Amino acid sequence: MEAKESARPVTAATGTDSAGGADGARLFGDLPEAARFELEPARRFVENAVQEYQQCLESRDADGVPHHPPRASALLFGRSDGAEITIIDIEFVPNVRGSDESVMAEFEGKIAPRFGDVYRNAGRGFWCDDKGVLRAIKQQSANGLELMGSVHSHPNWHEIGPPHERYQQLSENPTRMDEFLFRQSCWPVNVIWYIRASGDVLIHRVAGWRPGPQQCEPLEIRIPSAIYDEINVELPP
């Protein structure tokens, strides 16, 4: 277990767009203001996110445009002591965004009209398999851990993706759809892991969010120092 004093804090940037309300967000004031990753769950997610991004770069065509949107997403499990949430394990649940007919219909009929045509691309977005989520919750509950939220990656798709999809800028800040989902789920921990290529180096920026009364608000995320030694992490401005 990584000691608390060896974790470095990452605080999210501000200035997001509000995308609607959720009644459960009134509980915001009762939630911890920080979440700390233990080393192994943080490392496992980084490995998956880097693999996805590298696959994206390898899918570039003759014009240098990739056709594989990198999507890394995981559920976060842990415990809370009232002041801080500790992320002890993660679960990678199957993505049914492009295979479940009801999910595809949801994106086509409701999500794309509300949040933009980029979501008509079946490669965009992540939708966890319901049965997979239930299995993960049961398994982790047996280990004494609770579902605390989620983490997902954002690539610099607005710079490297197809030209017609570059109008939506991505970063460690939530998109309008992210904010809507965060506030609907009311999970206390919502982490966005932004990755972009800078020459031969991958730059990582990490931010945490929690549902607030009016919009999502910053959540301090504490990353084990060992992660900073393994990858190039930039703090949000």
PyMOL commands that set and color helices and strands:
alter all, ss='L'
color gray80, all
select helices_A, chain A and resi 4-6+23-30+39-58+101-115+117-120+130-142+157-160+163-165+176-185+225-230
alter helices_A, ss='H'
color red, helices_A
select strands_A, chain A and resi 7-10+34-37+73-80+85-91+146-155+189-198+201-210+217-224+232-234
alter strands_A, ss='S'
color yellow, strands_A
deselect
rebuild
show_as cartoon
